[in-house]
Amino acid sequence: MAIFFKVWLSIRRKEDEKPIYQKQDGQRFIQPHTTKLNVNTTYAVKVVIRPPVKLMELVIQGESIELEELTTEDEDCITYSSHFNTSGYDLSRRQKRKDVPLVFLFEGGHTLIATLQCKFYSENEVEHCHWGQTLTWLEYECKVEDGSSHVDVLREKYL
């Protein structure tokens, strides 16, 4: 029997808890959305999984980030928090985007692989980095077939 669940990912500036921004690029690039981030910046990450599926590891751009399971009153989901830093990331040149891989490793050996198409701005740049819509959550509607270790993303939403 297949397993169905949803994963929500939130990324906010850790320093001030302000949201990040995204814009729709249509067909100009591989993916239709571009997420805007600053280099040399720490971001707070929150992951919510409903119904609860234990997340063993989250890897962003090849770096495993330490997860803390949060206590919530909602027993129908599991919530984690963490942070990642964009130190060492290169600034994006005009008309260029960087694919940032996200790897979610779940209990039972199930792996969800997603990609954020990003544009990286200097650490103090706020004008261009804040054009577009706020990105509160990325939602992944997921399915795991019997006997599979791969998590299929049925739908991805930018909320």
VEXDREN-2710 file (C-alpha; in Angstrom, 1 decimal):
% VEXDREN-2710
k/r/px/py/pz
1/MET/0.0/0.0/0.0
2/ALA/1.4/3.4/-1.0
3/ILE/2.2/6.0/1.7
4/PHE/1.0/9.6/1.2
5/PHE/2.2/12.6/3.1
6/LYS/2.9/16.3/2.8
7/VAL/6.2/18.1/3.6
8/TRP/6.2/21.9/4.2
9/LEU/9.5/23.8/4.1
10/SER/9.9/27.3/5.4
11/ILE/13.1/29.4/5.0
12/ARG/13.4/32.7/6.8
13/ARG/16.3/35.0/7.6
14/LYS/17.5/33.9/11.0
15/GLU/18.7/37.3/12.1
16/ASP/15.3/39.0/11.9
17/GLU/12.8/36.2/11.1
18/LYS/11.8/38.0/7.9
19/PRO/10.6/36.0/5.0
20/ILE/12.5/35.3/1.8
21/TYR/11.1/36.1/-1.6
22/GLN/10.4/34.3/-4.9
23/LYS/9.3/35.2/-8.3
24/GLN/7.8/33.4/-11.2
25/ASP/10.1/33.3/-14.2
26/GLY/7.8/31.4/-16.6
27/GLN/9.8/29.5/-19.2
28/ARG/13.0/31.6/-19.0
29/PHE/14.8/29.0/-16.9
30/ILE/14.6/25.3/-16.1
31/GLN/12.2/25.8/-13.2
32/PRO/9.3/28.3/-13.2
33/HIS/10.2/29.9/-9.8
34/THR/13.3/31.6/-8.5
35/THR/14.0/31.8/-4.8
36/LYS/16.0/34.9/-3.8
37/LEU/18.7/34.5/-1.1
38/ASN/21.6/36.5/0.2
39/VAL/25.2/35.1/0.4
40/ASN/26.9/35.0/3.8
41/THR/23.5/34.9/5.6
42/THR/22.1/32.4/8.1
43/TYR/18.6/31.2/7.4
44/ALA/16.1/29.5/9.8
45/VAL/14.6/26.4/8.4
46/LYS/11.3/24.8/9.5
47/VAL/10.0/21.4/8.2
48/VAL/6.5/20.2/8.9
49/ILE/5.4/16.7/7.9
50/ARG/1.8/15.6/7.9
51/PRO/0.9/12.8/8.7
52/PRO/4.1/12.4/10.8
53/VAL/7.0/10.7/9.0
54/LYS/10.3/10.9/10.9
55/LEU/12.9/12.9/9.1
56/MET/16.4/11.5/9.8
57/GLU/18.4/14.0/7.8
58/LEU/18.1/17.1/5.7
59/VAL/20.8/18.0/3.2
60/ILE/21.0/21.4/1.6
61/GLN/23.5/22.0/-1.2
62/GLY/25.4/18.9/-0.1
63/GLU/25.6/20.0/3.6
64/SER/23.8/18.0/6.2
65/ILE/22.0/20.4/8.6
66/GLU/21.3/19.5/12.2
67/LEU/17.6/19.0/12.9
68/GLU/15.8/19.7/16.2
69/GLU/12.4/18.0/16.6
70/LEU/10.0/20.6/18.1
71/THR/7.3/19.8/20.6
72/THR/3.8/20.8/19.3
73/GLU/0.3/20.1/20.4
74/ASP/-0.6/18.8/17.0
75/GLU/-0.2/15.0/17.0
76/ASP/-1.1/14.7/13.3
77/CYS/2.3/16.2/12.2
78/ILE/5.9/16.3/13.2
79/THR/7.9/19.6/13.1
80/TYR/11.7/20.2/12.9
81/SER/13.8/23.3/13.0
82/SER/17.3/24.0/11.9
83/HIS/19.4/26.6/10.1
84/PHE/21.8/26.8/7.2
85/ASN/24.3/29.4/6.1
86/THR/25.1/30.6/2.6
87/SER/28.7/31.5/3.4
88/GLY/30.9/30.5/0.4
89/TYR/28.0/30.7/-2.1
90/ASP/28.8/32.7/-5.2
91/LEU/26.8/35.8/-6.2
92/SER/24.5/35.1/-9.2
93/ARG/25.4/36.8/-12.4
94/ARG/22.7/38.5/-14.4
95/GLN/20.3/36.1/-16.1
96/LYS/21.9/33.2/-14.2
97/ARG/20.3/30.9/-11.6
98/LYS/21.8/28.2/-9.3
99/ASP/20.1/24.9/-8.6
100/VAL/20.3/24.2/-4.9
101/PRO/19.5/20.5/-4.2
102/LEU/17.4/19.5/-1.1
103/VAL/17.6/15.9/0.1
104/PHE/15.2/14.7/2.7
105/LEU/16.1/11.3/4.2
106/PHE/13.2/9.7/6.1
107/GLU/13.0/6.8/8.4
108/GLY/12.6/3.6/6.5
109/GLY/15.2/4.7/3.9
110/HIS/12.8/6.9/1.8
111/THR/14.5/9.8/0.0
112/LEU/12.9/12.9/-1.3
113/ILE/15.0/15.0/-3.7
114/ALA/13.9/18.5/-4.7
115/THR/15.6/21.5/-6.2
116/LEU/15.4/25.2/-5.4
117/GLN/16.2/27.4/-8.3
118/CYS/18.0/30.3/-6.6
119/LYS/19.5/33.7/-7.3
120/PHE/22.1/34.8/-4.8
121/TYR/22.6/38.5/-4.0
122/SER/25.2/40.2/-1.8
123/GLU/24.6/39.9/1.9
124/ASN/23.4/43.5/2.3
125/GLU/21.3/43.8/-0.9
126/VAL/17.6/44.2/-0.1
127/GLU/16.1/46.0/-3.1
128/HIS/16.3/43.3/-5.7
129/CYS/16.2/40.5/-3.2
130/HIS/12.8/41.6/-2.0
131/TRP/11.1/41.9/-5.4
132/GLY/8.4/39.3/-6.0
133/GLN/6.2/37.5/-3.6
134/THR/7.0/36.4/-0.1
135/LEU/7.7/32.7/0.1
136/THR/6.1/31.5/3.3
137/TRP/6.1/27.7/2.6
138/LEU/7.1/25.3/-0.1
139/GLU/4.7/22.4/0.0
140/TYR/5.5/19.0/-1.4
141/GLU/2.7/16.5/-1.8
142/CYS/4.4/13.1/-1.6
143/LYS/3.9/9.4/-2.4
144/VAL/6.0/6.4/-1.7
145/GLU/5.1/3.2/-3.6
146/ASP/5.4/-0.2/-1.9
147/GLY/8.9/-1.4/-1.9
148/SER/10.3/1.9/-3.2
149/SER/12.9/4.0/-1.4
150/HIS/12.2/7.0/-3.7
151/VAL/9.6/9.6/-2.7
152/ASP/7.6/10.9/-5.7
153/VAL/6.6/14.5/-5.6
154/LEU/3.0/14.6/-6.9
155/ARG/2.7/18.4/-6.6
156/GLU/4.9/21.3/-5.5
157/LYS/3.4/24.6/-4.4
158/TYR/4.9/27.9/-3.5
159/LEU/2.8/29.5/-0.8
END
